[in-house]
Amino acid sequence: MTHKSWLGLALLPVLSSTAFAQDVDFSGDLRFGFASLDREDRNGLNSDDSQFNLRVRAGMQWNISEIYSAKIRVAATGNDSDFSGDLKFYTELPAGASSIEPGDMTIDELYVRARYGNWDHKVGRFQFSNALVGVPAKSMSRMNSNSWNVSWTDGLHSQFSAGDGWKYNFIIEHATEDGPTTVRRSPLNYQSSQSRATYYASVDKSDEDGLFLQRSVDVTVIPSALYYNGVAAGDKTDYVAVTARLGLQWALRGESRFVAGVEVGHAPDTPTSAAMGLPGFGDSDGNAWQISLNVMDLAPGHSIGLVHGENDAGWLLSTDFTNNQSLTEFRYNWRPMSGHLFQFRLREREDLIQRSTAVRKRNDVDYYIRYSISL
């Protein structure tokens, strides 16, 4: 059975339901802005680039009954130099990419949902992220469709909400032989049939009014996907990673709040330094961490945040943090009205360890100004 077939079969219970189309909800968002990058590259050359970016998403949800619903959403991304509007149904992301290619469109949500009691199930194509709280909300383990990107999760998501506020998430994510549908970094590879299912579980709790704003632990298991000596060598093992997050908040004057968060991650089995193009012998490090400091509602609708994180070469899961790099980012958010968001970001990224064939570490300084409208 093809990947498209099982997504189609997931919709059969909805299409055959006698309660079909009792209620339909429409949603969408538009994000546009300007981004600029200055790079000191590993080969000793300097470059700069700037462009106008755009992302458009439009969705429709059928509320079949109090239990069942189904949703479809189309997403497109582009910039001022490439926007072809070529509709595609991607079964994986382009190799090494964090999004569909600029100028392309795809379906980034197509699922059936069942909610009853304390359970919430989705099957098909959906969005799921688990980010550290803050103005620049980032994740070391799981993030779909950050920034102007379009990515997704194909598979099954089940969530159990306990009466004490804790939520338990379980995901079985499907990948194809050619790759995953969210960012996974080399030398993770999906040639082995055993690697096509990624297993993810998290335990999370948020308290909007308490000191402990966020508590979260998750684990990701990708069987037979880590080619620790490089893909060409063929030696492989399971890739396992554990992440924990803690967010605290304190009331300031008026509606202002100070929010501090920390996230740490560890992968016990990692690729060798040689496989990652780094000097030295043995395995690369598999640690990741970030610290976030924020003032929420500094003035009504205005928030600022600062985040710093480091991601070792052997940590291969983050969309927001490139492995073997540090990141420091300042972000300003302004919500002028409901459904509208203005953002300014200034960011610096630098290699942690200079690559064996590089003449220097890569250093990037970039900024963007963007506006988002959500319906």
Secondary structure, DSSP 8 states (H G I E B T S, - for coil): --HHHHHHHHTHHHHT-TTTTSEEEEEEEEEEEEEEEEEE-TTS-EEEEEEEEEEEEEEEEEE-SSSEEEEEEEEEEEETTB---EE---SS--TT-SSS-TTEEEEEEEEEEEEETTEEEEEEEE---B--SSSS---SSB-SS-TT----EEEEEEEEE-TTS-EEEEEEEE-BTTB-SS---TTB---SGGGGEEEEEEEEEE-TTSSEEEEEEEEEEEEEEE-TT-GGG---EEEEEEEEEEEEEEE-STT-EEEEEEEEEE-SS--BTTTTT-SSSSB---EEEEEEEEEEEEETTEEEEEEEEEE-TT----SSS-TTEEEEEEEEEE--STTEEEEEEEEEEEESS--TT-SS--EEEEEEEEEEEE-
